[in-house]
Amino acid sequence: MDPLSEAKINELMLNAAADKTVIFISHRLSATLKADRIYLFEHGKITEQGTHDELVKRNGKYANMYKKQAEKYDYAF
């Protein structure tokens, strides 16, 4: 799916689930920007958790992966 279609689907899902708990699994980290909480799993264990801003500030694996993806799509970081 192209990034614009994916963004539209994500927006529709977030609007439909505004007052519900949703578990969202994605490999495209731009989809995590609006998440209330992000959990990074490695080998079946949570290795990082927080909001997007918190995880970027920690400069750990999430931040590194996000920045690598953002370079290809010209996201702000």
N, C-alpha and C positions, 0 to 999 in steps of 0.2 A: 504494500500500500504506500502511496506517496505521502510525504510529510504533511502536506496541506489537508488531505483527506483524513489522515490520522489525527491531526490537531482538531478538526471539526468534530470527529467522533468523540474524542476525549472531552471536548467542551460540552457536547450534548450529554455525555454520561455524567459529568460533574454536576450539571444543572439538574438532571433527573434524580440524582442521588444526594442532593444538597443536605438533607436531614437524615441520611442513612450512613452506616459504616460500609465502606467498599474496600476490598483488598484488590489492589491493582498491581499486576506484575508486568514490568516493561524492561526491555533492553535499551530503549531510547530514553536517555535520562532527561531530555527536555520535557518529557511527560510528567516528571516528578515535581516540576516547579510549583504547582498549586497544591501538592499533597500536604496534609496536616502533619504527617509523620512519615519518614522514610526509613526503611530497614535494609541494610546491605548484608546479604548473606554470602558466606564463603564456607564451602565444605559442610553445609547444613547448619552453620552457626551464625548468629547475628554478630557481625564484627563492627558495624557502625550504625548509629541511629540518631535521628534528629530531623529538623526541618532542612530544606535545601540550603538556606543561608547558613545555618549552624554547621552543616557538613562541609560546605565550601570553606568557611572560616577555619575549620580544623585542618584543612589542607591534607587530608588523608587519601585513601584509595578512591572514595566517592568523588572527591574534588578533582583528583587526577583524571578519572574516567570522564567526568562531566566536561572538563576543559578540553580533553582530546576530542570528544564528540562535538563540542561547541565550535572548535576551530574549523571543522568541516562544513558546518551550517551557518557560521557567522552569528551565533548567539552571543548576547552580551554576558560576560562573566567577570 
